Amino acid sequence: MLEEYWSWDDTEIESVHDFIQWMFPLDEPSAVNPDAPILTRDDKTLFRKDPLLQSSMSRSLLVFLNFLGLEMRYGQVVRGAQFTKRINIWQSPNHNWLRITRMLESLRLLGFEKEAREVWNCLCKIHDEGYVSENSFEYWSEAAEGLD
């Protein structure tokens, strides 16, 4: 299932709404996808130990960052080559902002604190440049709590 999501183009990612819960699972039920996985304590422990799970999460992160117009460069999340093309994601509130919140929370829960911190640092820069509403930024701040 994840391999299929990783192969999607931006149009598919934009238009399908139930994949994000599989790429970035949480420890609480999804309000919009009753079939989404729910992380257990054992799952969280396993993600911190299993190289295949870690590799899958890293791949999901790279795919979603690319969709957002961002990329991981030398360990830092930065604007990517597609940022200008994907600027509509950043100009006004949309469902992708909720997806970003989920991504941050999932990364933290599953032991990807360094990556979550890098995403957070990039989001702060984008916010400082005048993108993203204060209300949405507050949600991201809560999802990133403890990463500073």
N, C-alpha and C positions, 0 to 999 in steps of 0.2 A: 504494500500500500504506500509506504513512504517513497519508495523508488518511483512510483507513478507521480506522486506530488512533486518530487524533485525535477521531473522532466517537463513539467508544465511551463508554458510561456506566461508572460505577464497578464494576458487577457484571461486565461483560465484561473490563475491565482486570484485575480480581481473579482471574477464572477462566481466562483464556487466558495461557499461560506462555511463548510463543515470540515475542511482539511486542517485548519489551524490547530484544532484541539488534538489532533493526532501528531502533528509536528511538535507542538509545545504543550504537553499534558500538564494538568494541575492536580492538586489533591482535593479538589472540590468539584461537584457536578457542574457541567456546563448548562447555562440557562437556555441555550439555543440548540444544543445537540445532545439529546438524551443518550445517544450511543457512544459518546466520547469516553475515552478511558479516564479513570480516576486513579491517581497515584496513591499507592499505599506506602507505608514506612519502608517495607521491604523493597519496593520499586526504587525509592530514593537511594537506598543503600546500594542496590545493584547498579544504578546509573553511575555511582562514584567508583565502581570497581570494574565494570565490564567494558573492555575496549570497543566492542561492537556497538553497544549502546552509546558510548561516548562519541564514536565516529559518526553514528547516525544523527545525534543531536548537533554535532558540529556541521554536518552537511545541511541539515534543516536550517540552521542559523545562516549559513552562507547563501542558501537559496532565497531565504526570506529577506535578508539584507539586500541582495541584488534586486529583488522586486521593489524594495523601498528606494532604490537608487543609491544604496550605501554599499560599502565593501570593507572587508577586513584586510588591512595593509600593514604588514610588519607588526602584527599583534594589536593594532588600533583600528577601531571602526571609524571610517571617514566617508565623506561624500565620494561616491563612485562616478564612473564615466556616465552612468545613466541618470544622475541626480536631476539634471535639467529636464530630461525627458519625463521623469517621474514627479516633477514639481507639484502636480495636482494633488498628490498624496499629502503634501505638507502645507498647502495654502488654506485649507478650511477643514473643519471637523468631518470625519468620515469613519467608516467601519475599520479602516486600517489602523486608526489610532487605538481602537480597542484591541486589535491584534498585537500591536506593539506592547501594550500593557501585559497581555498574556505571555508574550515572548519573554519579557523581563522577569516576570514571576516564575515562569517555568525554568529559565536558566538558573535563577537563584536556588530554587527548590532542588534541582538536580546536580548541584555541585559545580556549576559553570559561573562562579562568582566573578572571575576575571573577565570573562566575555560579557557578562551582564554589566559590569562596571564600564567596559569599553563602549557598549551600546549607550549606556546612560551618559557618559561623557560626550558622545556625539550628539545625543538628543539635547543636552544642555546647550551645546554650540548652536544647533539649529534653532532652538527656542530663543537664544540670545540674539539671533539674527532677525527675529521678528516673526518667525513661523510658529505655529502651534498656539492654541488658545491657553490662557492661564488655567482654565478648568481642566483641560486635558493634561496639561503639564503637571498638575497636582496629582492626577491618577498615576502618572509615570513616576512621580516622586515617591509616592507610597509604594509602588511596585519595586522601586530601587532602594528602598530604605535599608540602611546599613552598608551600602556599597561605597560610600564616600571615604 
